[in-house]
Amino acid sequence: MTDTPNTEERPRIGDFTRPGDKTPEPAPSTKATPPAATEKEPAASFTPPPTEAEQEAEQRLTGFDKMQAALTPIKDYKEFLKKQGITEDKATVIVDDLLTKGAYQETFHLSKSISLDLRTRSQSDLIRLQTAMKVQRPIYDDAIDELVTRYNMAASLVRYHKTSFAFPESSADTKKVEELFEQRLLYVENLPAPVFSAISSKLAKFDWVVMAVMQEGVAENF
């Protein structure tokens, strides 16, 4: 009689589980692992072209920066004038007119047949502008820029083509001064927008040249 082999698993020392209690290990998964998600590249940003108002504001800001730079003391005045394209003769006229007449005036051309005359402004013009700013209280930069340009233009415009404007004598009373200014302001406010813009560019150039010439201590050079 042959012995039948005993296939029953014998308990081992320290093992307190009964035969058949052990859970078989799961078979390895054959399911494919999906690829890791990749981040999408951000869409290219689109910057819209600057508007006409933004371009004009940038030009005026550049002009303001130039005027601020003109206030910085310089060592060689004649060399400075040469770099700025201002002749010594013109600088002499500007200084003399401001010191002796109280104002300097210059002619500019918008075309071959259309010209205008601009003059420097007085301290009373600056006070009037500051008052208008306090009263009207413009909020946006465009509104502030337009108000400043409009008031400065009305205070500086001596002639446009065939139309000339009167300016008060130094002895004139406040009522007369403001009356003449209001006449010029009304004319400026009714100019075509492109003409207003063209004159404002000439005015910015005019102001910058005068500021460049009339730096601190400049009178000693003449």
Secondary structure by P-SEA (a helix, b strand, c coil): cccccccccccccccccccccccccccccccccccccccccccbbbbccccaaaaaaaaaaaaaaaaaaaacccccaaaaaaaacccaaaaaaaaaaaacccbbbbbbbccccccbbbbbbcaaaaaaaaaaaaaaccccaaaaaaaaaaaaaaacccccccbbbbbbcccccaaaaaaaaaaaaaaaaaccaaaaaaaaaaaaaaaaaaaaaacccccccc
